[in-house]
C-alpha cells in the first residue's frame, strides 16, 4: 500500500509540475502583482484553508510559524503539492472555460531541539497570467470610450525561513522571514480615436517580509493561535517599450527604457484561530484574518485596494477504532471559506467563497500521508465590466515523515 501511494502521488505531482509553466490564470490577476495563491500545505485545502491554531505535529503548517514548536523529536517532515483547476469565466455576454495546472509548494521541516523546530518552504506568492480582449472603458470626464487589449505573464515567488520555539508544554512563539522575488510581463494595446498605442513592460520585484506567530494550548483538546504579518515594501523596477500607430504610420515613443515604477506594498495582516477536538476523533478549526490593504495607499487604473476579511471553518474526522485496519486510520475533512476580497472594481467588491472536502490517506504506521481534496468556489460577479469565476479544484499533497537518529532495537 505504501509503495503504491508514494509512486502514484509522485507521478501525479510531477505531471502537475510539468504543466506549471502553462498556467491560465484569473483575469483579476491584472491587478497589482497578480492573484494571490492559497496556502495548500498538508490537508489545509480540505478544511477551507483554516489552521492558524494547528500544531506542526504530523504535517508542516505554514499558516503559523509557532506551530513548529510542537514538532515531535527525531521526525523530519517533507511536503510537496500540486493542484489542477477547471474554471468557467462568465461576463454579461460571454462564457469561456480554461484549465489550470499549478505547482503548489515544496517544503521540509525538522526539530532543532526538544522545544523548537525549523522549516524551509518555496511556493508561488502570486500569478499574473491573464488575457483580455477589447475591454470597453469610459474616458474620464467624457461621454466617449476607449478599448483595451491586455496579456500578461509571470508572478512572484515566496521563499520562507521559519522557526518556532515552545515554552513549557503550552506556549509556542515563532517567526518567518520571507524573501519575495519574481517579475511580470505586461503587454497592452489602447485604441483611442483610431490611434493604437502599445506598451510592453517587464517589471522586476524584490523584497523581504516578516511574520510573527503564537499558539497556546488551553488544554489537550483546545488550542488558540494568532499571527501578525508585518507591512512591507516590495521594490520594483521596469523596462518599457511604447509605440503608437496612427494612419498606418508606426512611431516609436520609448525603446527598452529603464524607468522607476511604483513599489508594491504589502499590508499589515492580523489573524486569529482556534482548534477544538471532540471525543478524540472530530476536530474543528476556525480562522479569521484581516488585511489592511487600504492603508497601503495603492491605486490601480481600473480599481482600488480595500481592506480584506477572510473567514475559514474546517472539520476533520477519523474513526481510529482499530489502528491495524487501514480504513480506520483514514481521515475525512471538509471546510468552507469566505473572502470579501482586497479589490474594488467599479464600486463592486471582488469577493470569493468556496467549499471543500478531502481525504487523508496514511502511509504505513508513520505520519506520512497523501492528502487529496476537492474544492468548488466562486469569485467575482456578473455586473458591469466584472467577470464571475466558477472553479473546480483538485489538490494533491504528499506529506512524508522520516525518523532520524533512532537506533533499531531489532535487526
Secondary structure, 3 states (H helix, E strand, C coil): CHHHHHHHHHHHHHHHHHCCCCCCCCHHHHCCCCEECCCCCCCHHHHCCCCCCCCCCCCCCCCCHHHHHHCCCCEEEEEEEEEEEEEEEECCCCEEEEEEEEEEEEEEEEEEECCEEEEEEEEECEECCEEEEEEEEECCCCCCEEEEEEEEEEEEEEEEEEEEEEECCCEEEEEEEEEEEEEEEEEEEEEECCEEEEEEEEEEEEEEEEEEEEEEEEECCEEEEEEEECCEEEEEEEEEEEEEEECCEEEEEEEEEEEECCCEEECCEEEEEEEEEECCCEEEEEEEEEECHHHHCCEECCEEECCEEEEEEEEEECCCCCCCCHHHHCEEEEEEEEECCCEEECCEECCEEEEEEEEEEECCCCCCEEEEEEEEEEECCCCCCCCEEEEEEEEEEEEEEEECCCCCCCC
